[in-house]
Amino acid sequence: SFIRAVYAAPTTILLLKASIFNFPAPTIDCVEAHRVCSVEPTCEALYRGLELCAEEAAVSPQAEQLASECVERRDALLAKHPSLLTCKCQRGFRKEELCLRIYWRVRLLPGQCGWIVLEVYI
């Protein structure tokens, strides 16, 4: 990191490390995050693999066992494309239903006794 001089008063100079100004990346909507992912073959394959895993878990008697495989797929996807985890959906958005489906795909998996909420750390 580098040091930046900031003039606080005519006779005072404050030195600030640039690393304290770590602003978060702007949030994009989930439809856009998925669009960006879908043009990258590796990301699209990982996303589709997560979808297939969740679909299989929804109908399988071993849903909880499949959930660990789905978590691994989800983690691989988010390592390559973290914006799918940080994306948001706006109420009343023209593609709100699609947005929410993408949003929850990386957060929920169907389980034998309902939905399993995957631990998500931002």
N, C-alpha and C positions, 0 to 999 in steps of 0.2 A: 504494500500500500504506500501511498505517498502522503506528504504533509501539505496542507493548504493553509495559507495565511489569511485570516479574516480580520478586517479592521473593525473593531467594535466601537472605538472612540478615536479621536484624533491622536492621542498619545498611547493607545493600548493596542497591542496586536495579540490576537488569540490564535493559537495553532491547533488545528483540528485534524484528526486522522480522517482520511476520505472514507475509510471502511465503516464509519458510524452512519453513513448515509446509504445504507442498504435498503432501498425502497423495493417493495414487492412488485413482481411483474403484474402488468394489468390483467384483470380477469376477463376471460372471453366466455361466450356462451357455449354450452356443450355441443350444440349442432356444429358450430364452427370448429371446435376442438376435434370433433369426430371427422369433419371434412378434411382437416389438415392431416389427421392420422390416416385416413383412407387413401390419400395419394402416395403414402409411403408404404410399399408392399410389406415390409416387416411389421409395421404397426398394424396394418389392416389384418394381417394373418393372426397376430396376437389377439386383436379385438374379436375377430371371428371365432378363434379358439375359445375365448372366454364365453362368448355367446353360446357356442355349442356345448360347453361344459355345463353352463347353467341350465340349458334346455334338458340335457341328460339328467342332471341332478333333480329337476322338477318331476320327473316320472320314475326315477329309480328308487327301489326300496333301500338302497345304500346311499341315500342323499348326503348324510353327514360325512361318509368316507370320501365321496366325490368332492365335497366342499373343500377339502385340503388341496386336492388337485386344482380346483378352480382358484383357490387363493394363490397358488404358485403361478398360475397363468396370469392372474390379475397383477401380481407383483412384477412379473416380467414385462407386462404391458405398460404399467405405470413407470417403471424404470426407464423405458424408452420414450414415453410420452406423458409426462406428469401433468400436462394441462387438462387431461381427462379427469384428473382428481380435483383440480382446483376450479374447474369450470362451474358456471352458475346458469340457472334458468330464470327467466323473467316471467312473472305472471301476466297472462294476456298476450304473450308472445305468439306470433302467428304459428310457429312450430313448437308450441309449448309441450304437447304430448310427446313428440319425438325427442325433444330436449330432455324431458324428465326420464324417458326410457334410457337414454345414454347416461344421464346423471346417476341413476340407480343401478345401472349395469355394473359399475365398479364398486358399488357399496352394498348390494344385496344379492343373496343367492337363495333360490327356493330350497327348502329343506323338508324333511318328512313331516315335521310338526309345524309347518308354516314357513316363514322367511327367516333366514339366517342373516343377521347384519354383520358384515365383515368389518373388522377393526380398521379404521382409516385414520392415519395420522397426517396432519397437514403441517 
